[in-house]
Each structure stands twice: as C-alpha cells, then as structure tokens.
C-alpha cells in the first residue's frame, strides 16, 4: 500500500518547453529536499516538452510526465487533472502551478512548515501583498474571500488540502456553472469558493512572499490573455465573481482590487495595450462604463491613451533609430575584440539573441570550436553544424585563450547565473554585450 505523501505539484503546460525547463531546473533541489512529487501535464503539439522531463539536468527524484489532450481550455485541464487523478487519495495537499512562475527555497521552507500538521484547507502565496496582510490565518470565509480572492486568479498562488477541497466535489455542477465562455478563465476559483462554502471548521493561511521569493522568467512574452485583456478583466472576471455563492460579499471591491493591485490597468500596461492595438477606439467605446465601475483609478489614462497615436508611442518606446544602429555596431566591435583575444572560441545558448551573434560570426569568418549546451536547449538537430557539443556543467576552461560567446539575452543569462550555471567559469572567459559594454574591453579582461 502506498504511503500518503504531503504534497504533489501539478504543472499544466502547452508548447513552452524552455519555460518549463527553467522552472524544473531551478526548483529541482527543493522537490528532492522535501520529497515532493511533480506531475507535468503536457498538452503540447510536439514532443519537446516530454524531452524536458527526460533532461539529465533536472535530476528530480519523483517527476511524472502525463500527456493530455491539447484541444481543451487550460482551466478545463485543471478540472480534468483534479478529477481524473484523484490526488486526495495519495497526497495531503495539491499545488497547481504555472510553468512560468518559479519559487525560491525560502518559499518551499514556509510551505513545508505550514502544511506539516494538515491544519489549513488553503495556503495562499502572495508576492503582491499590497494590503500588507503579512502571514496570517483565516477562519472567516467572507474575510478570506475579500482579502485573498483577487490574488488566487494566479495559477500557483494557491495550495489546497486534498481531503477537504478536492473531496466530494460536484464536478458536473461546477462545469455547467463555471466552464462557460464568460467564466471559464476563473473556473478554478469557482471550484475553490464553492467548496469553501460547504466546509466546516475552515482554516486558511496567507503567506506574504517577499519579491525575491518569486521569479517570472523572461522567455514567455505576453500572457495568453493579453490581446483580450479588457474583455477578460472588465467582463469575464466580474461575471465569474458575481457567480460565486451569495455568502460572499463586497464583490465589486474584490473585482476592483484585482484590477488595481495586479497592474493590468496601470499606466505601463495601458501604453503597451495601445502600442499593440489592444486598446483602440472601439475598445474605448465598448468598455468606457466598465472602466468607471471596475477600474476607475485608471479611467483618465484609459481615455487619454486610447486617443494617442500608437505609432508615436511605439517610436518613443523603441527610442532613436540612429542610437539603436550605433548600439548594434558596438556589439559587433566588442565581439570582434573578444574573438581576437581568444583563439579557442565556443558558442553557448540558443534564443532569438543568438541570431545576431551568428550573423556577426559568419560574416567575419570566425571559427567556432564547438557548442556548449545549456539545460534549456531543446532540439538536438540545432547542433548539427558543430563538430563538438558539450554540456555546460561538464565544460572546463583549459587555458586563458578559451572564450565562450553567450548567445542569450540578459534575463536568460541572469536566471542561469543565479542558479549557479556559470559558477565554475570566470567572467573574463564569457562574452555578451550586457557584460561587456559598461566596463570596456581592458577592465573586462581584468575581472
């Protein structure tokens, strides 16, 4: 008979192998330390995500790969995961996580401590504790709803007790009520607050996570809902909240709290929406009244930016074209300086930034000795042009003439550096424009 374990982490993912790999690589040591079982539910249209779970870098003791249908909504997948796999029989708690959110060791320590005695039905991990709630307990359902519901929209922000929240769930009722077009994006909240209504002796804990406790990797681009932001947060989000049981009050305040605290309608977001034509005259006319009701704090900027020519905002964001050209020429000059100082050159990393490096290398007939593979490189056929391929963790610098050209942008590099990927390599052997341009060649070589 299988012994019941404390925690299972469930990660739904779709066509984002690089993002998933970052998460697994960074969190692997905590999964193993706290004996956590990790389930990857993959609905991708290719096999690259499966290769991530087989990557030797991950070294996760209990990692399970599950293939699921790619043609259903992500929130319906969450229902399917909870319903089909019956986690309440094998685990005390279940943590439904986004593939793009990474938590550090201190958060895992707090989670382990909080679930150790099976005291709580819900555990909330809030990295935007704007109300300064701190670490506190709840036994009043309505207060919990008013304080925490807005943040529970995030996949990964809520851990549930399987024996209470996931036991005796009326799945068909919930699907009929919440898995419809104008509520399905928040159907996981429908599950949580419908189940909460029926619980007796309810207890929940809110954990205030410091900014350094969470990381959103820079490889994901816009959220999947970005192009429908106004419909989602001014139509679907209110519809879902109003559908929650009547025992919960102050629903308008909860709706506004998310729209203000999350940043979806702050000035920076509104400018981005206008640049990408997500905000335009038709959106202004359609959602003017909803902005007044659910995001009045942003109404003035909403109106102003909707009239602002998007081309001017786009040019302002990109900056001066000539300045960008000069920066590109500097990258080329810095790279050639680095190559002249190192006779044994290797390329490491593969992302969009790599294409720029490749063009410079090819046009200047620079010889590359081999490719250094990072934990996040997926398809093997991209290395066919190199005579020798190494794993970063196994690569050793043999002499001062050895140089590694990093084909990665700063978020990619920063994430790997913070995870210890380059700890065995001195910075003087690495090239990238963000490491190079502030110091100049001479001082860079001396470090």
C-alpha positions in Angstrom: 0.0 0.0 0.0 1.3 3.4 -1.0 2.1 5.7 1.9 0.3 9.1 1.7 2.7 11.9 0.9 2.4 15.5 1.9 2.5 17.4 -1.4 2.0 17.0 -5.2 2.9 19.8 -7.6 0.9 19.8 -10.8 2.2 21.8 -13.8 -0.1 22.1 -16.9 2.0 23.3 -19.9 1.5 23.9 -23.6 4.2 24.4 -26.2 6.6 26.1 -23.7 9.5 23.6 -23.2 12.0 26.3 -22.5 9.9 27.9 -19.8 9.1 24.6 -18.2 12.8 23.7 -18.2 13.7 26.9 -16.4 11.2 26.1 -13.7 12.2 22.5 -13.2 15.9 23.2 -13.2 15.6 26.0 -10.6 13.3 24.2 -8.3 14.7 20.6 -8.6 16.7 20.7 -5.3 13.6 21.7 -3.3 11.4 19.0 -4.8 14.0 16.5 -3.7 14.7 18.0 -0.4 11.1 18.0 0.7 10.2 14.7 -1.1 7.6 16.4 -3.4 6.1 14.5 -6.4 5.9 16.6 -9.5 3.4 16.0 -12.3 3.9 17.6 -15.7 0.6 17.6 -17.7 1.6 18.3 -21.3 -0.9 19.3 -24.0 1.8 20.4 -26.5 1.6 19.8 -30.2 5.1 18.4 -30.3 7.4 16.2 -28.2 9.9 18.8 -26.9 8.2 19.2 -23.6 8.5 15.4 -23.0 12.2 15.7 -23.6 12.4 18.3 -20.8 11.2 15.8 -18.3 13.9 13.4 -19.5 16.7 16.1 -19.4 19.6 14.9 -17.2 19.9 18.4 -15.8 16.6 18.2 -13.9 17.7 15.3 -11.6 14.2 15.2 -9.9 13.6 12.1 -8.0 9.8 11.9 -8.4 8.9 13.5 -11.8 6.0 12.2 -13.7 5.0 13.0 -17.3 1.4 12.9 -18.3 0.2 13.5 -21.9 -3.3 15.2 -22.2 -5.5 16.5 -25.0 -4.3 19.8 -26.5 -7.8 20.9 -27.7 -9.4 21.9 -24.4 -9.2 25.1 -22.4 -6.4 25.3 -19.8 -8.8 25.8 -16.9 -10.8 22.7 -18.0 -7.5 20.8 -18.0 -7.1 21.8 -14.3 -10.6 20.3 -13.6 -9.6 17.2 -15.5 -6.4 16.8 -13.6 -8.1 17.1 -10.2 -11.0 14.9 -11.2 -9.2 12.1 -13.0 -6.1 11.7 -10.9 -7.9 11.7 -7.5 -4.9 13.2 -5.7 -6.8 13.2 -2.4 -6.1 9.5 -2.0 -2.3 9.9 -2.2 -1.4 13.4 -1.1 -2.4 15.7 1.7 -2.0 18.8 -0.4 -2.0 19.7 -4.1 -0.3 22.7 -5.6 -1.4 23.7 -9.1 1.4 25.7 -10.6 2.1 27.8 -13.6 5.1 26.7 -15.7 6.4 30.3 -15.8 6.5 31.0 -12.1 9.5 29.9 -10.0 9.6 30.0 -6.2 12.8 30.0 -4.2 13.9 27.9 -1.3 12.5 30.1 1.4 9.0 29.8 0.0 9.3 26.0 -0.1 10.5 26.1 3.5 7.4 28.1 4.5 5.1 25.8 2.6 6.6 22.7 4.2 6.2 24.2 7.6 2.6 25.3 7.0 1.4 22.0 5.7 3.2 19.8 8.2 0.2 19.4 10.6 -2.6 19.4 8.0 -4.1 22.4 9.7 -5.1 24.5 6.7 -7.6 24.0 3.8 -6.0 26.7 1.8 -2.5 28.2 1.7 -2.1 31.4 -0.3 1.4 32.5 -1.5 1.0 36.2 -2.2 4.1 38.0 -3.7 2.0 41.2 -4.1 0.9 41.8 -0.5 -0.2 45.4 -1.2 -2.6 45.4 1.8 0.3 44.3 4.0 -1.6 41.3 5.3 1.6 39.5 6.3 1.5 35.9 7.5 -2.0 35.5 8.9 -4.6 32.8 9.5 -8.3 33.0 8.5 -11.3 31.2 9.8 -13.9 33.6 8.4 -14.8 32.6 4.8 -16.1 36.0 3.7 -13.0 37.9 5.1 -10.8 35.3 3.3 -12.7 35.9 0.1 -12.4 39.7 0.3 -8.7 39.6 1.2 -7.4 36.8 -1.0 -9.6 36.1 -3.9 -8.1 38.7 -6.2 -4.6 37.0 -6.0 -5.9 33.5 -6.3 -6.5 34.2 -10.0 -2.8 33.2 -10.4 -2.1 29.6 -11.1 0.5 28.8 -8.5 -0.7 31.2 -5.8 -2.9 28.6 -4.0 -2.2 25.3 -2.4 -5.3 23.2 -1.4 -5.9 20.5 1.1 -7.0 17.5 -1.0 -9.1 15.8 1.7 -11.4 18.8 2.0 -11.2 21.0 -1.1 -10.9 18.1 -3.6 -13.1 15.6 -1.8 -16.7 15.0 -2.8 -16.6 17.7 -5.5 -19.8 18.2 -7.6 -17.8 18.3 -10.9 -20.7 18.3 -13.3 -22.4 21.1 -11.4 -19.2 23.2 -11.4 -18.5 22.5 -15.1 -22.0 23.6 -16.0 -21.8 26.8 -13.9 -18.2 27.9 -14.5 -16.8 26.2 -17.6 -18.7 28.5 -19.9 -17.2 31.2 -22.1 -17.6 34.2 -19.8 -16.4 32.4 -16.6 -14.0 29.5 -17.7 -10.8 31.6 -17.2 -11.7 31.7 -13.5 -13.3 28.2 -13.1 -10.5 27.2 -10.7 -11.8 30.0 -8.4 -15.3 28.6 -8.8 -14.1 25.3 -7.5 -12.3 26.9 -4.6 -15.1 29.1 -3.3 -17.9 26.7 -4.0 -16.0 24.1 -1.9 -15.2 26.6 0.7 -18.8 27.4 1.2 -19.5 23.8 2.3 -16.5 23.3 4.6 -16.9 23.3 8.3 -14.1 24.3 10.7 -12.5 26.1 7.8 -8.9 27.4 8.2 -6.6 29.1 5.7 -3.2 30.8 5.8 -1.9 33.8 3.9 1.8 33.9 3.3 3.4 37.2 2.3 6.1 36.3 -0.1 9.0 38.9 -0.5 9.9 40.0 -4.0 13.0 37.8 -4.0 10.9 34.8 -3.3 9.4 34.5 -6.8 10.7 34.8 -10.3 8.9 35.2 -13.6 11.3 34.1 -16.4 11.7 36.4 -19.3 11.2 33.9 -22.1 7.4 33.8 -22.1 6.4 37.1 -23.8 2.8 38.3 -23.2 0.3 36.3 -21.3 -2.1 34.2 -23.4 -5.0 36.6 -22.5 -3.0 39.8 -23.4 -4.9 40.6 -26.6 -8.3 40.2 -24.8 -7.3 42.0 -21.6 -10.2 44.4 -21.5 -12.8 41.7 -22.1 -11.2 39.4 -19.6 -10.8 41.8 -16.7 -13.9 44.0 -17.3 -16.4 41.4 -18.5 -15.3 37.8 -17.7 -13.7 38.5 -14.3 -16.8 40.3 -12.9 -19.1 37.6 -14.4 -17.2 34.9 -12.5 -17.1 36.8 -9.2 -20.8 37.6 -9.3 -21.5 33.8 -9.9 -19.8 32.9 -6.6 -22.2 31.9 -3.8 -24.2 34.7 -2.1 -22.4 34.1 1.2 -19.5 36.2 -0.2 -20.0 39.9 0.0 -18.2 43.1 -1.3 -17.8 41.5 -4.7 -17.4 44.8 -6.5 -14.5 45.7 -4.2 -12.9 42.3 -4.9 -13.1 42.9 -8.7 -11.6 46.4 -8.4 -8.9 45.1 -6.1 -7.5 42.7 -8.7 -7.7 45.3 -11.5 -5.7 47.8 -9.3 -3.3 45.5 -7.5 -2.3 43.2 -10.3 -1.2 46.1 -12.6 -3.3 45.0 -15.6 -4.5 48.6 -15.9 -1.6 50.6 -14.7 0.0 53.3 -16.9 2.7 51.0 -18.3 0.2 48.3 -19.2 -2.2 50.8 -20.9 0.7 52.1 -23.0 1.6 48.6 -24.0 -2.0 47.9 -25.0 -2.1 51.0 -27.1 1.2 50.2 -28.8 -0.1 46.7 -29.7 -3.6 48.0 -30.7 -5.2 46.1 -27.8 -6.5 49.5 -26.7 -8.2 51.4 -29.5 -11.3 53.5 -30.2 -13.6 50.5 -30.4 -12.4 49.2 -27.0 -12.7 52.7 -25.5 -16.3 52.9 -26.6 -17.2 49.4 -25.6 -15.6 49.4 -22.1 -15.9 53.0 -21.1 -18.6 52.3 -18.5 -16.9 49.2 -17.2 -13.7 51.1 -16.6 -15.6 53.6 -14.5 -17.1 50.8 -12.4 -14.2 48.3 -12.1 -11.1 50.3 -12.7 -11.9 54.0 -12.1 -8.4 54.7 -10.8 -7.2 54.2 -14.5 -10.1 55.8 -16.3 -8.3 59.0 -17.2 -5.2 57.2 -18.6 -7.5 54.7 -20.4 -9.3 57.6 -22.3 -6.1 59.6 -23.0 -4.0 56.7 -24.4 -6.9 55.4 -26.5 -6.7 58.7 -28.5 -2.9 58.7 -28.6 -1.4 57.7 -32.0 0.1 54.2 -31.4 3.0 54.9 -33.8 4.2 57.8 -31.6 4.2 55.5 -28.5 5.9 52.8 -30.5 8.7 55.2 -31.6 9.0 56.5 -28.1 9.4 53.0 -26.7 12.0 51.9 -29.3 14.0 55.1 -28.9 16.1 56.9 -31.5 16.7 54.7 -34.6 20.2 56.1 -35.0 21.0 55.3 -31.4 19.9 51.7 -31.9 22.1 51.4 -35.0 25.1 52.7 -33.1 24.5 50.1 -30.3 24.4 47.3 -32.9 27.7 48.4 -34.3 29.1 48.5 -30.8 28.0 44.9 -30.2 29.9 43.9 -33.4 33.0 45.8 -32.4 33.0 44.3 -28.8 32.5 40.8 -30.1 35.4 41.1 -32.6 37.7 42.4 -29.9 36.8 39.4 -27.7 37.4 37.0 -30.6 40.8 38.5 -31.3 41.8 37.9 -27.7 40.7 34.3 -27.6 41.9 31.7 -30.1 39.6 28.9 -28.8 36.0 30.0 -29.2 32.8 28.3 -28.2 29.2 29.3 -28.5 26.7 28.8 -25.6 23.0 29.4 -25.5 20.2 29.4 -28.1 17.5 32.0 -28.2 16.5 34.9 -30.6 19.5 36.9 -29.5 21.8 34.1 -30.9 20.8 35.0 -34.4 22.5 38.4 -34.1 25.7 36.7 -32.9 25.5 34.1 -35.6 25.4 36.8 -38.3 28.4 38.6 -37.0 30.4 35.3 -36.6 29.6 34.1 -40.1 30.2 37.4 -41.9 33.7 37.7 -40.2 34.7 34.1 -40.8 35.2 33.4 -37.1 35.9 29.7 -36.3 33.9 28.2 -33.5 35.4 25.1 -31.9 32.2 23.7 -30.5 28.8 24.3 -29.0 28.1 24.3 -25.2 24.6 23.1 -24.5 22.6 24.7 -21.6 19.9 23.0 -19.6 17.3 24.8 -21.8 18.3 23.8 -25.3 15.7 21.5 -26.7 16.1 20.2 -30.2 19.3 18.3 -30.9 19.3 19.0 -34.6 20.2 22.6 -34.0 23.8 21.5 -33.1 24.5 19.5 -36.3 26.7 22.3 -37.7 29.2 22.0 -34.8 31.9 19.4 -34.7 31.8 19.1 -30.9 28.9 19.6 -28.5 29.5 19.9 -24.7 27.2 20.2 -21.7 27.7 23.4 -19.8 28.0 21.6 -16.4 30.9 19.4 -17.8 32.8 22.1 -19.7 36.1 23.1 -18.3 38.3 26.1 -19.2 41.6 24.7 -20.3 43.6 28.0 -20.8 43.4 31.7 -21.0 42.8 31.6 -24.7 39.4 29.9 -24.2 36.4 32.2 -24.8 32.7 31.5 -24.6 30.3 33.6 -26.6 26.9 33.7 -24.9 24.0 33.6 -27.3 21.4 34.7 -24.8 19.7 37.9 -23.6 20.1 39.3 -20.1 17.0 37.6 -18.4 18.2 34.2 -19.7 21.8 34.8 -18.5 20.7 36.2 -15.2 18.4 33.3 -14.4 21.2 30.8 -15.2 23.8 32.7 -13.3 21.6 33.0 -10.2 21.1 29.2 -10.4 24.8 28.6 -10.4 25.2 27.5 -14.0 28.4 29.6 -14.5 29.9 29.3 -11.1 32.8 27.2 -12.5 33.7 29.7 -15.2 35.4 33.0 -14.6 33.6 36.0 -16.1 36.7 37.0 -18.2 36.1 33.9 -20.4 32.5 35.0 -21.2 31.3 37.4 -23.8 27.9 39.2 -24.1 27.2 42.8 -24.7 25.4 43.3 -21.4 28.6 42.0 -19.6 30.9 43.9 -21.8 29.9 47.4 -22.8 29.9 49.2 -19.4 33.4 48.2 -18.4 35.2 48.4 -21.8 37.5 45.7 -23.1 40.5 46.2 -20.8 38.7 46.3 -17.5 36.5 43.4 -18.6 39.5 41.2 -19.2 41.0 42.0 -15.8 37.9 40.8 -13.9 
